[in-house]
Amino acid sequence: MRVKPAPGVAVRDPDLKDFLPEDGREVPDTPYWNRLLHVFGDVTLVVPVAREEDKP
């Protein structure tokens, strides 16, 4: 899943030992990231934008 930090929040990536970039990053679907997403609201899901080439 791809997540980005909520506005005004700095979120540390425990695997890469850095902060999540503002435009987001692909992260594993683990309890850690799900807790930040659903419980604390520190990250938001990045929904992929459909491109013209992908449309039927």
Distance bins in CASP14 RR format, pairs under 12 A and 6 or more apart:
PFRMAT RR
TARGET T0000
AUTHOR 0000-0000-0000
RMODE 2
METHOD distances of the structure
MODEL  1
1 24 0 0 0 0 0 1 0 0 0 0 0
1 25 0 0 0 0 1 0 0 0 0 0 0
1 26 1 0 0 1 0 0 0 0 0 0 0
1 27 1 0 0 1 0 0 0 0 0 0 0
1 28 1 0 0 1 0 0 0 0 0 0 0
1 29 1 0 1 0 0 0 0 0 0 0 0
1 30 0 0 0 0 1 0 0 0 0 0 0
1 32 0 0 0 0 0 1 0 0 0 0 0
1 33 1 0 0 1 0 0 0 0 0 0 0
1 34 0 0 0 0 1 0 0 0 0 0 0
1 36 0 0 0 0 0 1 0 0 0 0 0
1 37 0 0 0 0 1 0 0 0 0 0 0
1 38 0 0 0 0 0 1 0 0 0 0 0
1 43 0 0 0 0 1 0 0 0 0 0 0
1 44 0 0 0 0 0 1 0 0 0 0 0
1 45 1 0 0 1 0 0 0 0 0 0 0
1 46 0 0 0 0 1 0 0 0 0 0 0
1 47 0 0 0 0 0 1 0 0 0 0 0
1 48 0 0 0 0 0 1 0 0 0 0 0
2 20 0 0 0 0 0 1 0 0 0 0 0
2 21 0 0 0 0 0 1 0 0 0 0 0
2 23 0 0 0 0 1 0 0 0 0 0 0
2 24 1 0 0 1 0 0 0 0 0 0 0
2 25 1 0 0 1 0 0 0 0 0 0 0
2 26 1 0 1 0 0 0 0 0 0 0 0
2 27 1 0 0 1 0 0 0 0 0 0 0
2 28 0 0 0 0 0 1 0 0 0 0 0
2 29 0 0 0 0 0 1 0 0 0 0 0
2 33 0 0 0 0 0 1 0 0 0 0 0
2 37 0 0 0 0 0 1 0 0 0 0 0
2 43 0 0 0 0 1 0 0 0 0 0 0
2 44 0 0 0 0 1 0 0 0 0 0 0
2 45 1 0 0 1 0 0 0 0 0 0 0
2 46 1 0 1 0 0 0 0 0 0 0 0
2 47 0 0 0 0 1 0 0 0 0 0 0
2 48 1 0 0 1 0 0 0 0 0 0 0
2 49 0 0 0 0 0 1 0 0 0 0 0
3 9 0 0 0 0 0 1 0 0 0 0 0
3 11 0 0 0 0 1 0 0 0 0 0 0
3 13 0 0 0 0 1 0 0 0 0 0 0
3 20 1 0 0 1 0 0 0 0 0 0 0
3 21 0 0 0 0 0 1 0 0 0 0 0
3 22 0 0 0 0 0 1 0 0 0 0 0
3 23 0 0 0 0 0 1 0 0 0 0 0
3 24 1 0 0 1 0 0 0 0 0 0 0
3 25 1 0 0 1 0 0 0 0 0 0 0
3 26 0 0 0 0 1 0 0 0 0 0 0
3 27 1 0 1 0 0 0 0 0 0 0 0
3 28 0 0 0 0 0 1 0 0 0 0 0
3 29 0 0 0 0 0 1 0 0 0 0 0
3 30 0 0 0 0 0 1 0 0 0 0 0
3 32 0 0 0 0 0 1 0 0 0 0 0
3 33 1 0 0 1 0 0 0 0 0 0 0
3 34 0 0 0 0 1 0 0 0 0 0 0
3 35 0 0 0 0 0 1 0 0 0 0 0
3 36 1 0 0 1 0 0 0 0 0 0 0
3 37 1 0 0 1 0 0 0 0 0 0 0
3 38 0 0 0 0 0 1 0 0 0 0 0
3 41 0 0 0 0 0 1 0 0 0 0 0
3 42 0 0 0 0 1 0 0 0 0 0 0
3 43 1 0 1 0 0 0 0 0 0 0 0
3 44 1 0 0 1 0 0 0 0 0 0 0
3 45 1 0 1 0 0 0 0 0 0 0 0
3 46 1 0 0 1 0 0 0 0 0 0 0
3 47 0 0 0 0 0 1 0 0 0 0 0
4 10 0 0 0 0 0 1 0 0 0 0 0
4 11 0 0 0 0 1 0 0 0 0 0 0
4 13 0 0 0 0 0 1 0 0 0 0 0
4 19 0 0 0 0 0 1 0 0 0 0 0
4 20 1 0 0 1 0 0 0 0 0 0 0
4 21 1 0 0 1 0 0 0 0 0 0 0
4 22 1 0 0 1 0 0 0 0 0 0 0
4 23 1 0 0 1 0 0 0 0 0 0 0
4 24 1 1 0 0 0 0 0 0 0 0 0
4 25 1 0 0 1 0 0 0 0 0 0 0
4 26 0 0 0 0 0 1 0 0 0 0 0
4 27 0 0 0 0 0 1 0 0 0 0 0
4 33 0 0 0 0 0 1 0 0 0 0 0
4 36 0 0 0 0 0 1 0 0 0 0 0
4 37 0 0 0 0 0 1 0 0 0 0 0
4 41 0 0 0 0 0 1 0 0 0 0 0
4 42 0 0 0 0 0 1 0 0 0 0 0
4 43 1 0 0 1 0 0 0 0 0 0 0
4 44 1 0 1 0 0 0 0 0 0 0 0
4 45 0 0 0 0 1 0 0 0 0 0 0
4 46 1 0 1 0 0 0 0 0 0 0 0
4 47 0 0 0 0 0 1 0 0 0 0 0
5 11 1 0 1 0 0 0 0 0 0 0 0
5 12 0 0 0 0 1 0 0 0 0 0 0
5 13 0 0 0 0 0 1 0 0 0 0 0
5 19 1 0 0 1 0 0 0 0 0 0 0
5 20 1 0 1 0 0 0 0 0 0 0 0
5 21 0 0 0 0 1 0 0 0 0 0 0
5 22 1 0 0 1 0 0 0 0 0 0 0
5 23 0 0 0 0 1 0 0 0 0 0 0
5 24 1 0 0 1 0 0 0 0 0 0 0
5 25 0 0 0 0 1 0 0 0 0 0 0
5 27 0 0 0 0 0 1 0 0 0 0 0
5 33 0 0 0 0 0 1 0 0 0 0 0
5 36 0 0 0 0 1 0 0 0 0 0 0
5 37 0 0 0 0 0 1 0 0 0 0 0
5 40 0 0 0 0 0 1 0 0 0 0 0
5 41 0 0 0 0 1 0 0 0 0 0 0
5 42 1 0 0 1 0 0 0 0 0 0 0
5 43 1 0 1 0 0 0 0 0 0 0 0
5 44 1 0 0 1 0 0 0 0 0 0 0
5 45 0 0 0 0 0 1 0 0 0 0 0
5 46 0 0 0 0 0 1 0 0 0 0 0
6 20 0 0 0 0 0 1 0 0 0 0 0
6 22 0 0 0 0 0 1 0 0 0 0 0
6 24 0 0 0 0 0 1 0 0 0 0 0
6 36 0 0 0 0 1 0 0 0 0 0 0
6 37 0 0 0 0 1 0 0 0 0 0 0
6 40 0 0 0 0 1 0 0 0 0 0 0
6 41 1 0 1 0 0 0 0 0 0 0 0
6 42 1 0 1 0 0 0 0 0 0 0 0
6 43 1 0 0 1 0 0 0 0 0 0 0
6 44 1 0 1 0 0 0 0 0 0 0 0
6 45 0 0 0 0 0 1 0 0 0 0 0
6 46 0 0 0 0 0 1 0 0 0 0 0
7 22 0 0 0 0 1 0 0 0 0 0 0
7 41 0 0 0 0 0 1 0 0 0 0 0
7 42 0 0 0 0 0 1 0 0 0 0 0
7 43 0 0 0 0 0 1 0 0 0 0 0
7 44 0 0 0 0 1 0 0 0 0 0 0
8 19 0 0 0 0 0 1 0 0 0 0 0
8 20 0 0 0 0 0 1 0 0 0 0 0
8 22 0 0 0 0 1 0 0 0 0 0 0
8 41 0 0 0 0 0 1 0 0 0 0 0
8 42 0 0 0 0 1 0 0 0 0 0 0
8 43 0 0 0 0 0 1 0 0 0 0 0
8 44 0 0 0 0 0 1 0 0 0 0 0
9 19 0 0 0 0 1 0 0 0 0 0 0
9 20 0 0 0 0 1 0 0 0 0 0 0
9 22 0 0 0 0 0 1 0 0 0 0 0
9 36 0 0 0 0 1 0 0 0 0 0 0
9 37 0 0 0 0 0 1 0 0 0 0 0
9 40 0 0 0 0 1 0 0 0 0 0 0
9 41 0 0 0 0 1 0 0 0 0 0 0
9 42 1 0 1 0 0 0 0 0 0 0 0
9 43 1 0 0 1 0 0 0 0 0 0 0
9 44 0 0 0 0 1 0 0 0 0 0 0
10 18 0 0 0 0 0 1 0 0 0 0 0
10 19 1 0 1 0 0 0 0 0 0 0 0
10 20 1 0 0 1 0 0 0 0 0 0 0
10 21 0 0 0 0 0 1 0 0 0 0 0
10 22 0 0 0 0 1 0 0 0 0 0 0
10 36 0 0 0 0 0 1 0 0 0 0 0
10 42 0 0 0 0 1 0 0 0 0 0 0
10 43 0 0 0 0 0 1 0 0 0 0 0
11 18 0 0 0 0 0 1 0 0 0 0 0
11 19 1 0 0 1 0 0 0 0 0 0 0
11 20 1 0 1 0 0 0 0 0 0 0 0
11 21 0 0 0 0 1 0 0 0 0 0 0
11 22 0 0 0 0 0 1 0 0 0 0 0
11 24 0 0 0 0 1 0 0 0 0 0 0
11 25 0 0 0 0 1 0 0 0 0 0 0
11 27 0 0 0 0 1 0 0 0 0 0 0
11 32 0 0 0 0 0 1 0 0 0 0 0
11 33 0 0 0 0 1 0 0 0 0 0 0
11 35 0 0 0 0 0 1 0 0 0 0 0
11 36 1 0 0 1 0 0 0 0 0 0 0
11 37 0 0 0 0 0 1 0 0 0 0 0
11 40 0 0 0 0 1 0 0 0 0 0 0
11 41 0 0 0 0 1 0 0 0 0 0 0
11 42 1 0 1 0 0 0 0 0 0 0 0
11 43 1 0 1 0 0 0 0 0 0 0 0
11 44 0 0 0 0 0 1 0 0 0 0 0
12 18 1 0 0 1 0 0 0 0 0 0 0
12 19 1 0 1 0 0 0 0 0 0 0 0
12 20 1 0 0 1 0 0 0 0 0 0 0
12 21 0 0 0 0 0 1 0 0 0 0 0
12 25 0 0 0 0 0 1 0 0 0 0 0
12 27 0 0 0 0 0 1 0 0 0 0 0
12 32 0 0 0 0 0 1 0 0 0 0 0
12 33 0 0 0 0 0 1 0 0 0 0 0
12 36 0 0 0 0 0 1 0 0 0 0 0
12 42 0 0 0 0 0 1 0 0 0 0 0
12 43 0 0 0 0 0 1 0 0 0 0 0
13 19 1 0 0 1 0 0 0 0 0 0 0
13 20 1 0 1 0 0 0 0 0 0 0 0
13 21 0 0 0 0 1 0 0 0 0 0 0
13 24 0 0 0 0 0 1 0 0 0 0 0
13 25 1 0 0 1 0 0 0 0 0 0 0
13 26 0 0 0 0 0 1 0 0 0 0 0
13 27 1 0 0 1 0 0 0 0 0 0 0
13 28 0 0 0 0 0 1 0 0 0 0 0
13 30 0 0 0 0 0 1 0 0 0 0 0
13 32 0 0 0 0 1 0 0 0 0 0 0
13 33 0 0 0 0 1 0 0 0 0 0 0
13 36 0 0 0 0 0 1 0 0 0 0 0
13 42 0 0 0 0 0 1 0 0 0 0 0
13 43 0 0 0 0 0 1 0 0 0 0 0
14 20 0 0 0 0 0 1 0 0 0 0 0
14 27 0 0 0 0 1 0 0 0 0 0 0
14 28 0 0 0 0 0 1 0 0 0 0 0
14 30 0 0 0 0 1 0 0 0 0 0 0
14 31 0 0 0 0 0 1 0 0 0 0 0
14 32 1 0 0 1 0 0 0 0 0 0 0
14 33 0 0 0 0 1 0 0 0 0 0 0
14 35 0 0 0 0 0 1 0 0 0 0 0
14 36 0 0 0 0 0 1 0 0 0 0 0
15 25 0 0 0 0 0 1 0 0 0 0 0
15 26 0 0 0 0 0 1 0 0 0 0 0
15 27 0 0 0 0 1 0 0 0 0 0 0
15 28 1 0 0 1 0 0 0 0 0 0 0
15 30 0 0 0 0 1 0 0 0 0 0 0
15 32 0 0 0 0 1 0 0 0 0 0 0
15 33 0 0 0 0 0 1 0 0 0 0 0
16 25 0 0 0 0 1 0 0 0 0 0 0
16 26 0 0 0 0 0 1 0 0 0 0 0
16 27 0 0 0 0 1 0 0 0 0 0 0
16 28 0 0 0 0 0 1 0 0 0 0 0
18 25 0 0 0 0 1 0 0 0 0 0 0
19 25 0 0 0 0 1 0 0 0 0 0 0
19 42 0 0 0 0 0 1 0 0 0 0 0
19 43 0 0 0 0 0 1 0 0 0 0 0
20 26 0 0 0 0 0 1 0 0 0 0 0
20 27 0 0 0 0 1 0 0 0 0 0 0
20 33 0 0 0 0 1 0 0 0 0 0 0
20 36 0 0 0 0 1 0 0 0 0 0 0
20 37 0 0 0 0 0 1 0 0 0 0 0
20 42 0 0 0 0 1 0 0 0 0 0 0
20 43 1 0 0 1 0 0 0 0 0 0 0
20 44 0 0 0 0 0 1 0 0 0 0 0
20 46 0 0 0 0 0 1 0 0 0 0 0
21 27 0 0 0 0 0 1 0 0 0 0 0
21 43 0 0 0 0 0 1 0 0 0 0 0
21 46 0 0 0 0 0 1 0 0 0 0 0
22 43 0 0 0 0 0 1 0 0 0 0 0
22 44 0 0 0 0 0 1 0 0 0 0 0
22 46 0 0 0 0 0 1 0 0 0 0 0
23 44 0 0 0 0 0 1 0 0 0 0 0
23 46 0 0 0 0 1 0 0 0 0 0 0
24 33 0 0 0 0 0 1 0 0 0 0 0
24 43 0 0 0 0 1 0 0 0 0 0 0
24 44 0 0 0 0 1 0 0 0 0 0 0
24 45 0 0 0 0 0 1 0 0 0 0 0
24 46 1 0 1 0 0 0 0 0 0 0 0
24 47 0 0 0 0 0 1 0 0 0 0 0
25 33 0 0 0 0 0 1 0 0 0 0 0
25 43 0 0 0 0 1 0 0 0 0 0 0
25 46 0 0 0 0 1 0 0 0 0 0 0
26 33 0 0 0 0 0 1 0 0 0 0 0
26 45 0 0 0 0 0 1 0 0 0 0 0
26 46 0 0 0 0 1 0 0 0 0 0 0
26 48 0 0 0 0 0 1 0 0 0 0 0
27 33 1 0 1 0 0 0 0 0 0 0 0
27 34 0 0 0 0 0 1 0 0 0 0 0
27 36 0 0 0 0 1 0 0 0 0 0 0
27 37 0 0 0 0 1 0 0 0 0 0 0
27 43 0 0 0 0 1 0 0 0 0 0 0
27 45 0 0 0 0 0 1 0 0 0 0 0
27 46 0 0 0 0 0 1 0 0 0 0 0
28 34 0 0 0 0 0 1 0 0 0 0 0
29 35 0 0 0 0 0 1 0 0 0 0 0
29 37 0 0 0 0 1 0 0 0 0 0 0
29 38 0 0 0 0 0 1 0 0 0 0 0
29 45 0 0 0 0 0 1 0 0 0 0 0
30 36 0 0 0 0 0 1 0 0 0 0 0
30 37 0 0 0 0 0 1 0 0 0 0 0
31 37 0 0 0 0 0 1 0 0 0 0 0
31 38 0 0 0 0 0 1 0 0 0 0 0
31 39 0 0 0 0 0 1 0 0 0 0 0
32 38 0 0 0 0 0 1 0 0 0 0 0
32 39 0 0 0 0 0 1 0 0 0 0 0
32 40 0 0 0 0 0 1 0 0 0 0 0
32 42 0 0 0 0 0 1 0 0 0 0 0
32 43 0 0 0 0 0 1 0 0 0 0 0
33 39 0 0 0 0 0 1 0 0 0 0 0
33 40 0 0 0 0 0 1 0 0 0 0 0
33 41 0 0 0 0 0 1 0 0 0 0 0
33 42 0 0 0 0 1 0 0 0 0 0 0
33 43 1 0 0 1 0 0 0 0 0 0 0
33 44 0 0 0 0 0 1 0 0 0 0 0
33 45 0 0 0 0 0 1 0 0 0 0 0
34 40 0 0 0 0 0 1 0 0 0 0 0
34 41 0 0 0 0 0 1 0 0 0 0 0
34 42 0 0 0 0 0 1 0 0 0 0 0
34 43 0 0 0 0 1 0 0 0 0 0 0
34 45 0 0 0 0 0 1 0 0 0 0 0
35 41 0 0 0 0 1 0 0 0 0 0 0
35 42 0 0 0 0 1 0 0 0 0 0 0
35 43 0 0 0 0 1 0 0 0 0 0 0
36 42 1 0 1 0 0 0 0 0 0 0 0
36 43 1 0 1 0 0 0 0 0 0 0 0
36 44 0 0 0 0 1 0 0 0 0 0 0
36 45 0 0 0 0 0 1 0 0 0 0 0
37 43 1 0 1 0 0 0 0 0 0 0 0
37 44 1 0 0 1 0 0 0 0 0 0 0
37 45 1 0 0 1 0 0 0 0 0 0 0
37 46 0 0 0 0 0 1 0 0 0 0 0
38 44 0 0 0 0 0 1 0 0 0 0 0
38 45 0 0 0 0 0 1 0 0 0 0 0
48 54 0 0 0 0 1 0 0 0 0 0 0
49 55 0 0 0 0 0 1 0 0 0 0 0
50 56 0 0 0 0 0 1 0 0 0 0 0
END
